[in-house]
Amino acid sequence: MNSPLAHRIQAELKALDGCYYRLVLVVGPAGSGKTPALMALAQQHSWPRLNVNLRLAECLLELTPKQRSVQAAERLATIIADTAADVVLLDSLELLFAVDLMLNPLRLLQSLSRNRTIIAAWPGQFTGETLSYAEPGHPEARREFRPDARIITTV
């Protein structure tokens, strides 16, 4: 595992012992190394790495828009449970921020991390104590103050 970011993620897993949520967010903009780090961890540990955009979109395709908003969280939970792994790597999360799905991405990831460790590539930034996605005013913008998760920034 040559990636310094992958080493930082690996080291952070020890801090999850005894945590209510076993959630690590790898936070950074596109092209900052999140995906290569998750790929390195997947290869080294045989942990499943899921492209959330692709896998969730496939599950929601057959549903009406109303059904999608009602079933999106449950479908993602099923996708993750089907891996039967103790650690799951989630990449490409942008679909979770879609306004029409009416999800709270952080709360969803937290709930998924109650029964297994989730390492997720959060496409945004962490500044001070605030986790964000998209610019203020954007319909998909999110701000979370002091998120209950372990945060690793790429930059």
N, C-alpha and C positions, 0 to 999 in steps of 0.2 A: 504494500500500500504506500505509494509515493506521495499522495496528496496530503499536504499539511492540514488542509481543512478536514479531510477524513480522519486524521489523527486527533484533531480537536473534538470532533463529534464523538469518536470512540471514547476519549477521555471523559467527556461529559456524561456518558451513560452511567458511570459510577455514582454520580450525584443524584440519580433518580431513585436510589434505594430509599424506601419509606415515603416517597412522594405520592400524593393522592392521584395526580395525573403523571403518567410516564410519557411525557411529551417533550420532544426536542424540536425546536424550530430553527432551521438553518435559513437565516434571513439575508437576502441580498437581491440586487437587481438582476435582470437577465444578463447572462454572460459572465457572472461573477464566480462560477465554479461549483455551484450547488449540484448540478446533475453529475459532473464527473466524480465529485466526492461520494455521492450516493451510489454511483456505479462501482466505485472502488470498494465500498463497504459491502455491497451486494456480492461482489465477486469473492472477497476475502472470507465472508462469513456465511455465504449461501442464504442471505436474507432476501426475501422477495422485494423487488422494486417495482412499484406500480405507477404507471402513467395515469393519474386520476382523470385528466381530461378525456383520454381515450376510453378507458374502462367504464367510467360513469356515463359518458355520452352514448356508448353502445347500449347500456342498460336502459337509458331513458328514451332512446330513439322511438320505440314503439308506443310510448305513452303520450297522452294529450298534455298540453301545457299545464293544466290544473293538476293532473296526476303527477307530473314531474316535480312540481313544488311540494307535493305531499309525500312523495316516495323517495326523493333524492337521498336524504340522509340514511334511510333504511337500506337502500340499494348499496350505498357505499359501505355501510357496516357489513353487509353480506359479502361484498367483494373481499373485504379485509378478513373477515372470519373464515372465508373459504381458503385462505392461505394456510391456516392452521399454524402460523409461525408466531413465536414470542416477540419478534422484532420485525416490524414492517416499515419499509421505506416508501414514502409517498412523494412523487415528483409531479410537476405540471399541475398545479392546483387551481389554475385560473377559473375553471368552470365553477368552482365552489363560490365564487364572488358574483356570479351572474344574478342580476337583480330579479329575474323572473323565477329563480329557484327559491328565493326568500330564505336563504340559509345564513347562519352566523358561522362563518368558517372556523374561527377560533373555538367556539363552543362545541362545534361538531368534532373537531380534532381532539379536543379535551375528552369528550365523551368516548371517543374511539380508543383513547389511551388509558382507559380504566382497566382493561383486561389484557393489554399487551403494550409493549413499548412502540411508540410511533415516532419516527424521525421524518419530518416533513420539510420540504423545500418551500419556504414562504417567499413569494415574489414581492418584495417590498423593502421596508427598512425599519430599523429599530434605533430610535434616537432618544437618549435619556432613558425614560421609562415608558416610552410610547412605541407600540408596534403599529405599523401602518401598511396599507395597500392602496395604491393609486393616489392621485393628487386630490386635495380637497376640492369639492365641487363636482368631481366625476361621479356618475351614478353608482359605481361600484366601490367607491372609496370607503375604507374602514379605518378606524382608529381604536386601539385597545390600550388602555392605560394599565401598566403593571400586569401584563398577562401572566397567568399561572402556568408557566411552561419554562423550560430551560431554553435560553436564547443563545445562538451562536451566530455572529455576524460574519459575513464574507469579506467585508472591507473595513 
